[in-house]
């Protein structure tokens, strides 16, 4: 009975009792945790295992990012200075200028960033607004995560209105424009599900992901009650087809929602993209009525700080399960879930009159571990360190000046630990990174490949115009020329 034995660490289990075990030990056999307790208890029982000495280290569940974007790692900072136009710059880039190789490169770069920060499970939406017309995009991204040994949830589905949607494909090496219907988007998503879902020994999953749950209203911000009035035929058709497809393949649903959309979606209760098999990102500015709908339907919510006017405390007080996500990594975000969790806590303190008593560290850490696992329907497998669960583990070196003295470990995790403090990562019982060295990829080659693909995209799409100076000496950014989003290429 081979495996791994972690000895002499401080274990933050996030189990039902929320145990913290000093001088702790954790035994792994195959892809599962088989024993957990003190080092004195476990050492004599597991002498056949590979020992990892964790003195001065924290042993925590692998972190979970339930909402991020594939592609973003390789366009980070571009258009970061033109927030009001960011989607109008980035979405045409994704829909008209990316190649299949770009997605494999982004998978390597984003996967390495997450791995090195102890993020073992991630959701990745293919582009800013889901694109499913070419299944190879998703397949290539998942291939990178599979090679790295990580868990990835690929999120694909229909783009927002209008339908059909113009896209440009580059399989021939030259731009080939076409229009893609709603049904073609569903068909492309089904190919991704059939090809990827459950692959890589179950580490790769696919969620069906329409851009928003109600496509007829504002897709990236709150809609006022005089605009968000009633469902259109297009709204009802999308909900029905998404529900039919999810049932056909037995997959979960992930989407964005903003004020007005939840109330509208609930008008069609039979097909509403709400419920325990759904997690919704953002939920900016939603009303008390919409919070009640989320609670009634058992819908999960994920929140990326600062999140504008997202009433996360009100939702949680009504029983709505909420997890923290990166929404990474563009235009100026990252995949470090510990720093993201810290920002979520700090933002709520500021929003509530500098009230530092809300969202204590224990709750915040739950929101990037067990709460996030429940949001993606995997709470029975990951999100905590318990016998029988998957061996997804991050080991953090606490022997550093900013982490001394090594006490109050959960406070340390939320207040001071950085993703770069993660030393060793285990997924499915396999060591992916040991003492800071990635074992499953040549990091230098992967980053060089990613850099080359990113620069090629900038050249194809003319994105140099959106790579601005840093604003030396200015108190407020201004522009000399109007900002023009990329136009589709001429074939």
Buried (B, 14 or more C-beta within 10 A) or exposed (E): EEBBBBBBBBBBBBBEEBBBBEBBBBBBBBBBBBBBBBBEBBBEBBEEBEBBEBEBBBBBBBBBBBBBBBBBBBBBEBBBBBEEBBBBBBBBBBBBBBBBBBBBBBBBBBBBBBBBBBBBBBBBBBBBBBBBBBBBBBBBBBBBBBBBBBBBBBBBBBBBBEBBBEBBBBEEEEBEEEEBEBEBBBBBBBBBBEBBBEBBEEBBBBBBBBBBBBBBBBBBBBBEEEEBBEBBEBBBBBBEBBBEBBEEBEBBBBBBBBBBBBBBBBBBEEBBBBBEBBBBBBBBBBBEEBBBBBBBBBBBBBBBBBBEEBBBBEBBEBEBBBBBBBBBBBBEBBBBBBBBBBBBBBBBBEBEEEEEEEBEBBBBBBBBBBBBBBBBBBBEBBBBBBEEBBBBBBBBBBEBEEBEEBEEBBBBBBBBBBBBBBBBBBBBBBBBBBEEEBBBBEBEEBBEBBEEBBEBBBEBBBBEBBEBEEEEEEEEEEEEEEBEBBEBBEE
